[in-house]
Amino acid sequence: MQDAFLDLWRSAGAFDSVRCSVAGWLHTLVHRRAVDAARSSARRQAHSQSFPDELVDGGPDPADAALTAALGRAALDKLRELPMPQRRALVLAYWGGYTMTEIAALEGAPVGTVKTRCRAGLSRLREAMAAA
């Protein structure tokens, strides 16, 4: 929250009352900071969770590793079977870390279309993995 207010103070000259209200502008600044903090925390947590296990017990159980690898390969195979727009949307969202709005800008498609592609792709993957 403090960072958001610092941004507000530093960029007060950029405020345009024609584009939005002060409350809306402040909400946007706070939201962007919260998203940045959540992403940063998730990245740090992902790295810190995988590191100690390898040092302490020599790595994952071979049987678990084999099962995880097999499921991962199956999921990637099913992902490759999706139509390209659904596949791109899912890859950008889950592996690229992009928001739906960012994917829409990259793809030149409306946000609603991107959300529909992700939802449809996840549904197809869920069905395919259940059948496998």
N, CA, C and O atoms as a DFTB+ gen file, in Angstrom:
528 C
 N C O
     1  1       0.830      -1.178       0.000
     2  2       0.000       0.000       0.000
     3  2       0.882       1.252       0.000
     4  3       0.586       2.239      -0.674
     5  1       1.967       1.189       0.768
     6  2       2.871       2.325       0.836
     7  2       3.489       2.603      -0.535
     8  3       3.641       3.759      -0.930
     9  1       3.845       1.535      -1.259
    10  2       4.410       1.708      -2.601
    11  2       3.397       2.369      -3.536
    12  3       3.760       3.202      -4.366
    13  1       2.137       1.994      -3.396
    14  2       1.096       2.583      -4.238
    15  2       0.960       4.077      -3.961
    16  3       0.825       4.873      -4.890
    17  1       0.993       4.456      -2.697
    18  2       0.910       5.878      -2.372
    19  2       2.160       6.626      -2.826
    20  3       2.083       7.794      -3.205
    21  1       3.297       5.964      -2.789
    22  2       4.516       6.571      -3.302
    23  2       4.384       6.805      -4.811
    24  3       4.773       7.856      -5.320
    25  1       3.829       5.810      -5.523
    26  2       3.564       5.975      -6.960
    27  2       2.600       7.130      -7.202
    28  3       2.792       7.931      -8.117
    29  1       1.574       7.206      -6.381
    30  2       0.592       8.284      -6.496
    31  2       1.276       9.638      -6.349
    32  3       1.020      10.560      -7.124
    33  1       2.133       9.749      -5.367
    34  2       2.848      11.000      -5.114
    35  2       3.763      11.353      -6.284
    36  3       3.804      12.499      -6.729
    37  1       4.499      10.348      -6.776
    38  2       5.465      10.588      -7.852
    39  2       4.798      10.906      -9.186
    40  3       5.323      11.689      -9.978
    41  1       3.645      10.297      -9.431
    42  2       3.016      10.463     -10.750
    43  2       1.740      11.292     -10.692
    44  3       0.874      11.153     -11.555
    45  1       1.617      12.138      -9.702
    46  2       0.410      12.960      -9.558
    47  2       0.180      13.836     -10.793
    48  3      -0.964      14.129     -11.141
    49  1       1.234      14.242     -11.439
    50  2       1.093      15.078     -12.627
    51  2       0.498      14.339     -13.812
    52  3       0.015      14.966     -14.755
    53  1       0.526      13.028     -13.775
    54  2      -0.003      12.231     -14.876
    55  2      -1.505      12.011     -14.757
    56  3      -2.129      11.502     -15.688
    57  1      -2.096      12.389     -13.624
    58  2      -3.531      12.185     -13.429
    59  2      -4.325      13.034     -14.407
    60  3      -4.051      14.220     -14.593
    61  1      -5.326      12.397     -15.037
    62  2      -6.190      13.080     -15.997
    63  2      -7.629      12.875     -15.559
    64  3      -8.164      11.773     -15.675
    65  1      -8.254      13.923     -15.058
    66  2      -9.617      13.801     -14.535
    67  2     -10.638      13.484     -15.623
    68  3     -11.751      13.058     -15.316
    69  1     -10.281      13.683     -16.871
    70  2     -11.182      13.353     -17.973
    71  2     -11.266      11.828     -18.163
    72  3     -12.314      11.292     -18.526
    73  1     -10.156      11.155     -17.914
    74  2     -10.094       9.704     -18.141
    75  2     -10.718       8.904     -17.008
    76  3     -11.354       7.881     -17.261
    77  1     -10.550       9.352     -15.744
    78  2     -11.112       8.613     -14.615
    79  2     -11.134       9.492     -13.374
    80  3     -10.591      10.597     -13.363
    81  1     -11.775       8.976     -12.330
    82  2     -11.837       9.697     -11.064
    83  2     -10.561       9.433     -10.272
    84  3      -9.786       8.538     -10.611
    85  1     -10.347      10.211      -9.220
    86  2      -9.189      10.003      -8.355
    87  2      -9.264       8.619      -7.719
    88  3      -8.261       7.908      -7.645
    89  1     -10.453       8.242      -7.262
    90  2     -10.622       6.923      -6.638
    91  2     -10.310       5.805      -7.635
    92  3      -9.657       4.825      -7.276
    93  1     -10.760       5.938      -8.856
    94  2     -10.487       4.933      -9.882
    95  2      -9.004       4.835     -10.203
    96  3      -8.467       3.741     -10.376
    97  1      -8.350       5.984     -10.281
    98  2      -6.917       6.020     -10.556
    99  2      -6.139       5.382      -9.414
   100  3      -5.216       4.601      -9.646
   101  1      -6.512       5.715      -8.180
   102  2      -5.858       5.133      -7.012
   103  2      -6.085       3.624      -6.964
   104  3      -5.171       2.860      -6.653
   105  1      -7.302       3.206      -7.273
   106  2      -7.608       1.765      -7.304
   107  2      -6.720       1.050      -8.312
   108  3      -6.212      -0.036      -8.033
   109  1      -6.529       1.651      -9.476
   110  2      -5.683       1.049     -10.508
   111  2      -4.233       0.948     -10.041
   112  3      -3.586      -0.076     -10.255
   113  1      -3.718       2.000      -9.406
   114  2      -2.351       1.964      -8.903
   115  2      -2.171       0.874      -7.847
   116  3      -1.190       0.132      -7.882
   117  1      -3.108       0.777      -6.918
   118  2      -3.026      -0.230      -5.857
   119  2      -3.160      -1.627      -6.443
   120  3      -2.438      -2.539      -6.038
   121  1      -4.074      -1.806      -7.390
   122  2      -4.275      -3.110      -8.018
   123  2      -3.008      -3.568      -8.736
   124  3      -2.602      -4.722      -8.604
   125  1      -2.390      -2.677      -9.487
   126  2      -1.158      -3.037     -10.207
   127  2      -0.057      -3.447      -9.240
   128  3       0.657      -4.420      -9.487
   129  1       0.085      -2.717      -8.151
   130  2       1.090      -3.066      -7.145
   131  2       0.791      -4.418      -6.512
   132  3       1.704      -5.209      -6.280
   133  1      -0.482      -4.688      -6.232
   134  2      -0.865      -5.966      -5.616
   135  2      -0.570      -7.132      -6.557
   136  3      -0.084      -8.177      -6.126
   137  1      -0.864      -6.948      -7.831
   138  2      -0.587      -8.000      -8.810
   139  2       0.920      -8.234      -8.920
   140  3       1.370      -9.379      -8.951
   141  1       1.686      -7.169      -8.978
   142  2       3.146      -7.296      -9.037
   143  2       3.682      -8.035      -7.818
   144  3       4.538      -8.910      -7.945
   145  1       3.177      -7.681      -6.635
   146  2       3.633      -8.320      -5.403
   147  2       3.256      -9.794      -5.386
   148  3       4.055     -10.629      -4.962
   149  1       2.051     -10.127      -5.839
   150  2       1.613     -11.521      -5.856
   151  2       2.466     -12.344      -6.818
   152  3       2.864     -13.463      -6.495
   153  1       2.742     -11.803      -7.977
   154  2       3.574     -12.526      -8.944
   155  2       4.988     -12.725      -8.410
   156  3       5.556     -13.810      -8.531
   157  1       5.545     -11.690      -7.828
   158  2       6.887     -11.776      -7.284
   159  2       6.947     -12.802      -6.159
   160  3       7.888     -13.592      -6.083
   161  1       5.956     -12.790      -5.298
   162  2       5.900     -13.742      -4.188
   163  2       5.766     -15.174      -4.703
   164  3       6.413     -16.086      -4.188
   165  1       4.928     -15.367      -5.716
   166  2       4.733     -16.711      -6.273
   167  2       6.021     -17.232      -6.898
   168  3       6.344     -18.411      -6.755
   169  1       6.758     -16.370      -7.585
   170  2       8.024     -16.796      -8.194
   171  2       9.040     -17.179      -7.130
   172  3       9.710     -18.207      -7.236
   173  1       9.151     -16.328      -6.085
   174  2      10.088     -16.626      -5.008
   175  2       9.708     -17.917      -4.295
   176  3      10.575     -18.726      -3.962
   177  1       8.431     -18.108      -4.065
   178  2       7.969     -19.302      -3.368
   179  2       8.222     -20.551      -4.197
   180  3       8.611     -21.583      -3.650
   181  1       8.010     -20.478      -5.499
   182  2       8.245     -21.630      -6.374
   183  2       9.714     -22.025      -6.349
   184  3      10.036     -23.213      -6.316
   185  1      10.604     -21.046      -6.363
   186  2      12.030     -21.343      -6.334
   187  2      12.465     -21.879      -4.975
   188  3      13.287     -22.793      -4.906
   189  1      11.927     -21.325      -3.903
   190  2      12.355     -21.746      -2.572
   191  2      11.814     -23.123      -2.215
   192  3      12.438     -23.834      -1.428
   193  1      10.669     -23.521      -2.772
   194  2      10.098     -24.827      -2.457
   195  2      10.860     -25.951      -3.130
   196  3      10.985     -27.027      -2.546
   197  1      11.372     -25.748      -4.329
   198  2      12.051     -26.821      -5.036
   199  2      13.509     -26.975      -4.603
   200  3      14.078     -28.057      -4.746
   201  1      14.104     -25.943      -4.092
   202  2      15.522     -25.969      -3.768
   203  2      15.872     -26.833      -2.552
   204  3      16.744     -27.691      -2.682
   205  1      15.246     -26.663      -1.370
   206  2      15.676     -27.423      -0.195
   207  2      15.478     -28.930      -0.312
   208  3      16.305     -29.680       0.206
   209  1      14.441     -29.401      -0.957
   210  2      14.205     -30.841      -1.069
   211  2      15.388     -31.544      -1.724
   212  3      15.785     -32.629      -1.300
   213  1      15.935     -30.936      -2.736
   214  2      17.041     -31.557      -3.446
   215  2      18.283     -31.635      -2.569
   216  3      19.063     -32.581      -2.680
   217  1      18.472     -30.645      -1.697
   218  2      19.638     -30.640      -0.832
   219  2      19.482     -31.580       0.364
   220  3      20.441     -32.236       0.770
   221  1      18.288     -31.646       0.919
   222  2      18.062     -32.399       2.147
   223  2      17.997     -33.901       1.904
   224  3      18.715     -34.664       2.549
   225  1      17.143     -34.330       0.978
   226  2      16.950     -35.777       0.820
   227  2      17.413     -36.320      -0.522
   228  3      17.071     -37.451      -0.869
   229  1      18.168     -35.563      -1.277
   230  2      18.701     -36.066      -2.532
   231  2      17.725     -36.005      -3.692
   232  3      18.021     -36.540      -4.761
   233  1      16.579     -35.376      -3.523
   234  2      15.631     -35.232      -4.610
   235  2      14.360     -36.003      -4.369
   236  3      14.205     -36.642      -3.329
   237  1      13.451     -35.950      -5.316
   238  2      12.165     -36.618      -5.145
   239  2      12.290     -38.139      -5.247
   240  3      13.261     -38.676      -5.780
   241  1      11.286     -38.794      -4.723
   242  2      11.212     -40.249      -4.816
   243  2      11.164     -40.631      -6.300
   244  3      10.390     -40.038      -7.051
   245  1      11.966     -41.601      -6.743
   246  2      11.991     -41.966      -8.161
   247  2      10.618     -42.373      -8.707
   248  3      10.288     -42.050      -9.848
   249  1       9.818     -43.078      -7.904
   250  2       8.487     -43.477      -8.361
   251  2       7.595     -42.256      -8.574
   252  3       6.864     -42.178      -9.561
   253  1       7.661     -41.297      -7.635
   254  2       6.881     -40.063      -7.792
   255  2       7.354     -39.263      -8.999
   256  3       6.551     -38.702      -9.743
   257  1       8.662     -39.220      -9.178
   258  2       9.218     -38.485     -10.317
   259  2       8.772     -39.111     -11.644
   260  3       8.448     -38.398     -12.593
   261  1       8.758     -40.428     -11.703
   262  2       8.328     -41.119     -12.926
   263  2       6.851     -40.864     -13.208
   264  3       6.463     -40.622     -14.351
   265  1       6.025     -40.921     -12.154
   266  2       4.594     -40.668     -12.329
   267  2       4.351     -39.228     -12.766
   268  3       3.557     -38.969     -13.670
   269  1       5.034     -38.305     -12.123
   270  2       4.894     -36.896     -12.485
   271  2       5.333     -36.661     -13.925
   272  3       4.674     -35.930     -14.664
   273  1       6.438     -37.275     -14.324
   274  2       6.924     -37.114     -15.696
   275  2       5.931     -37.691     -16.693
   276  3       5.677     -37.090     -17.737
   277  1       5.366     -38.856     -16.378
   278  2       4.398     -39.485     -17.284
   279  2       3.144     -38.621     -17.413
   280  3       2.632     -38.426     -18.515
   281  1       2.656     -38.109     -16.292
   282  2       1.476     -37.245     -16.344
   283  2       1.788     -35.954     -17.077
   284  3       0.954     -35.447     -17.827
   285  1       2.983     -35.419     -16.864
   286  2       3.380     -34.203     -17.564
   287  2       3.460     -34.404     -19.063
   288  3       3.022     -33.554     -19.839
   289  1       4.026     -35.545     -19.472
   290  2       4.094     -35.849     -20.912
   291  2       2.698     -36.007     -21.490
   292  3       2.413     -35.517     -22.583
   293  1       1.822     -36.697     -20.751
   294  2       0.449     -36.886     -21.236
   295  2      -0.263     -35.541     -21.367
   296  3      -0.967     -35.300     -22.348
   297  1      -0.078     -34.668     -20.375
   298  2      -0.713     -33.351     -20.430
   299  2      -0.177     -32.531     -21.601
   300  3      -0.942     -31.843     -22.278
   301  1       1.136     -32.599     -21.845
   302  2       1.711     -31.868     -22.976
   303  2       1.210     -32.424     -24.306
   304  3       0.944     -31.668     -25.241
   305  1       1.082     -33.752     -24.387
   306  2       0.536     -34.357     -25.610
   307  2      -0.888     -33.876     -25.858
   308  3      -1.248     -33.547     -26.988
   309  1      -1.692     -33.836     -24.807
   310  2      -3.086     -33.374     -24.948
   311  2      -3.130     -31.885     -25.264
   312  3      -3.993     -31.430     -26.015
   313  1      -2.199     -31.129     -24.691
   314  2      -2.134     -29.702     -24.984
   315  2      -1.823     -29.474     -26.463
   316  3      -2.368     -28.560     -27.081
   317  1      -0.957     -30.296     -27.022
   318  2      -0.605     -30.172     -28.443
   319  2      -1.790     -30.468     -29.360
   320  3      -1.811     -30.023     -30.507
   321  1      -2.768     -31.211     -28.864
   322  2      -3.946     -31.551     -29.669
   323  2      -4.989     -30.434     -29.701
   324  3      -5.912     -30.474     -30.513
   325  1      -4.849     -29.446     -28.830
   326  2      -5.810     -28.341     -28.796
   327  2      -5.658     -27.468     -30.034
   328  3      -4.578     -27.400     -30.621
   329  1      -6.738     -26.801     -30.432
   330  2      -6.612     -25.819     -31.516
   331  2      -5.611     -24.732     -31.119
   332  3      -5.496     -24.384     -29.944
   333  1      -4.904     -24.211     -32.089
   334  2      -3.829     -23.255     -31.828
   335  2      -4.260     -22.056     -30.975
   336  3      -3.517     -21.693     -30.064
   337  1      -5.420     -21.416     -31.216
   338  2      -5.779     -20.260     -30.377
   339  2      -5.930     -20.636     -28.898
   340  3      -5.512     -19.874     -28.026
   341  1      -6.517     -21.791     -28.606
   342  2      -6.664     -22.233     -27.223
   343  2      -5.303     -22.570     -26.623
   344  3      -5.013     -22.215     -25.480
   345  1      -4.482     -23.249     -27.395
   346  2      -3.156     -23.631     -26.917
   347  2      -2.318     -22.392     -26.587
   348  3      -1.684     -22.329     -25.534
   349  1      -2.319     -21.408     -27.492
   350  2      -1.534     -20.187     -27.261
   351  2      -2.022     -19.444     -26.024
   352  3      -1.217     -18.973     -25.220
   353  1      -3.330     -19.339     -25.873
   354  2      -3.889     -18.631     -24.718
   355  2      -3.475     -19.318     -23.415
   356  3      -3.094     -18.646     -22.456
   357  1      -3.546     -20.643     -23.374
   358  2      -3.175     -21.374     -22.161
   359  2      -1.679     -21.267     -21.871
   360  3      -1.276     -21.070     -20.724
   361  1      -0.872     -21.396     -22.897
   362  2       0.577     -21.315     -22.698
   363  2       0.975     -19.916     -22.215
   364  3       1.787     -19.779     -21.300
   365  1       0.409     -18.896     -22.826
   366  2       0.730     -17.529     -22.402
   367  2       0.260     -17.260     -20.973
   368  3       0.942     -16.579     -20.207
   369  1      -0.908     -17.799     -20.618
   370  2      -1.456     -17.544     -19.279
   371  2      -0.724     -18.328     -18.205
   372  3      -0.331     -17.755     -17.189
   373  1      -0.532     -19.619     -18.404
   374  2      -0.018     -20.461     -17.333
   375  2       1.499     -20.579     -17.311
   376  3       2.095     -20.667     -16.238
   377  1       2.121     -20.582     -18.459
   378  2       3.578     -20.687     -18.470
   379  2       4.237     -19.333     -18.667
   380  3       5.350     -19.098     -18.197
   381  1       3.542     -18.444     -19.365
   382  2       4.101     -17.112     -19.596
   383  2       3.808     -16.138     -18.481
   384  3       4.512     -15.140     -18.328
   385  1       2.770     -16.413     -17.694
   386  2       2.415     -15.533     -16.590
   387  2       1.689     -14.265     -17.009
   388  3       1.608     -13.314     -16.232
   389  1       1.158     -14.239     -18.231
   390  2       0.448     -13.059     -18.705
   391  2      -0.977     -13.032     -18.165
   392  3      -1.580     -14.076     -17.914
   393  1      -1.503     -11.827     -17.991
   394  2      -2.901     -11.661     -17.607
   395  2      -3.761     -11.805     -18.871
   396  3      -3.248     -11.785     -19.989
   397  1      -5.057     -11.946     -18.674
   398  2      -5.963     -12.064     -19.827
   399  2      -5.899     -10.804     -20.689
   400  3      -5.953     -10.886     -21.916
   401  1      -5.786      -9.657     -20.059
   402  2      -5.696      -8.395     -20.797
   403  2      -4.417      -8.341     -21.628
   404  3      -4.435      -7.899     -22.776
   405  1      -3.311      -8.792     -21.044
   406  2      -2.039      -8.792     -21.776
   407  2      -2.083      -9.767     -22.947
   408  3      -1.570      -9.471     -24.027
   409  1      -2.700     -10.937     -22.731
   410  2      -2.822     -11.910     -23.824
   411  2      -3.683     -11.336     -24.935
   412  3      -3.374     -11.503     -26.115
   413  1      -4.766     -10.659     -24.561
   414  2      -5.635     -10.043     -25.564
   415  2      -4.862      -9.043     -26.410
   416  3      -5.036      -8.987     -27.627
   417  1      -4.013      -8.260     -25.772
   418  2      -3.204      -7.287     -26.517
   419  2      -2.208      -7.994     -27.431
   420  3      -2.012      -7.580     -28.573
   421  1      -1.579      -9.056     -26.936
   422  2      -0.614      -9.806     -27.749
   423  2      -1.276     -10.483     -28.944
   424  3      -0.724     -10.512     -30.044
   425  1      -2.454     -11.019     -28.713
   426  2      -3.148     -11.768     -29.753
   427  2      -4.020     -10.888     -30.653
   428  3      -4.469     -11.331     -31.710
   429  1      -4.253      -9.663     -30.239
   430  2      -5.133      -8.789     -31.010
   431  2      -6.575      -9.261     -30.983
   432  3      -7.300      -9.149     -31.972
   433  1      -6.986      -9.796     -29.827
   434  2      -8.339     -10.326     -29.672
   435  2      -8.987      -9.678     -28.451
   436  3      -8.281      -9.200     -27.563
   437  1     -10.312      -9.653     -28.393
   438  2     -10.982      -9.116     -27.206
   439  2     -10.692      -9.981     -25.971
   440  3     -10.447     -11.182     -26.089
   441  1     -10.721      -9.365     -24.807
   442  2     -10.448     -10.084     -23.561
   443  2     -11.432     -11.235     -23.380
   444  3     -11.038     -12.321     -22.954
   445  1     -12.694     -11.015     -23.693
   446  2     -13.702     -12.068     -23.572
   447  2     -13.373     -13.284     -24.423
   448  3     -13.605     -14.419     -24.005
   449  1     -12.842     -13.054     -25.597
   450  2     -12.448     -14.151     -26.481
   451  2     -11.298     -14.939     -25.882
   452  3     -11.287     -16.168     -25.939
   453  1     -10.338     -14.242     -25.311
   454  2      -9.191     -14.905     -24.677
   455  2      -9.659     -15.752     -23.495
   456  3      -9.209     -16.885     -23.324
   457  1     -10.561     -15.204     -22.683
   458  2     -11.092     -15.958     -21.546
   459  2     -11.837     -17.205     -22.020
   460  3     -11.710     -18.273     -21.421
   461  1     -12.605     -17.068     -23.083
   462  2     -13.334     -18.213     -23.632
   463  2     -12.372     -19.271     -24.153
   464  3     -12.595     -20.465     -23.956
   465  1     -11.308     -18.843     -24.814
   466  2     -10.312     -19.794     -25.311
   467  2      -9.659     -20.556     -24.161
   468  3      -9.483     -21.772     -24.239
   469  1      -9.302     -19.843     -23.099
   470  2      -8.695     -20.509     -21.937
   471  2      -9.670     -21.475     -21.288
   472  3      -9.306     -22.609     -20.975
   473  1     -10.879     -21.046     -21.087
   474  2     -11.889     -21.891     -20.451
   475  2     -12.148     -23.139     -21.292
   476  3     -12.210     -24.246     -20.759
   477  1     -12.298     -22.963     -22.598
   478  2     -12.557     -24.106     -23.483
   479  2     -11.349     -25.043     -23.524
   480  3     -11.508     -26.264     -23.506
   481  1     -10.155     -24.478     -23.580
   482  2      -8.948     -25.303     -23.600
   483  2      -8.786     -26.104     -22.322
   484  3      -8.447     -27.287     -22.369
   485  1      -9.023     -25.476     -21.182
   486  2      -8.925     -26.193     -19.901
   487  2      -9.973     -27.294     -19.808
   488  3      -9.705     -28.382     -19.298
   489  1     -11.159     -27.000     -20.303
   490  2     -12.220     -28.012     -20.291
   491  2     -11.835     -29.215     -21.145
   492  3     -12.018     -30.359     -20.728
   493  1     -11.306     -28.963     -22.327
   494  2     -10.867     -30.053     -23.200
   495  2      -9.726     -30.854     -22.580
   496  3      -9.708     -32.083     -22.661
   497  1      -8.769     -30.152     -21.955
   498  2      -7.661     -30.848     -21.297
   499  2      -8.172     -31.703     -20.145
   500  3      -7.723     -32.835     -19.970
   501  1      -9.102     -31.177     -19.360
   502  2      -9.647     -31.928     -18.245
   503  2     -10.321     -33.203     -18.734
   504  3     -10.118     -34.277     -18.166
   505  1     -11.118     -33.084     -19.781
   506  2     -11.796     -34.259     -20.344
   507  2     -10.787     -35.273     -20.898
   508  3     -10.926     -36.477     -20.685
   509  1      -9.784     -34.777     -21.603
   510  2      -8.792     -35.659     -22.209
   511  2      -7.971     -36.384     -21.135
   512  3      -7.665     -37.568     -21.278
   513  1      -7.618     -35.673     -20.067
   514  2      -6.817     -36.292     -19.004
   515  2      -7.656     -37.281     -18.199
   516  3      -7.125     -38.275     -17.705
   517  1      -8.940     -37.027     -18.061
   518  2      -9.816     -37.955     -17.344
   519  2      -9.972     -39.250     -18.127
   520  3     -10.077     -40.329     -17.544
   521  1      -9.985     -39.137     -19.447
   522  2     -10.151     -40.316     -20.306
   523  2      -8.846     -41.098     -20.416
   524  3      -8.867     -42.296     -20.697
   525  1      -7.713     -40.434     -20.198
   526  2      -6.409     -41.098     -20.351
   527  2      -6.061     -41.993     -19.182
   528  3      -4.997     -42.613     -19.175
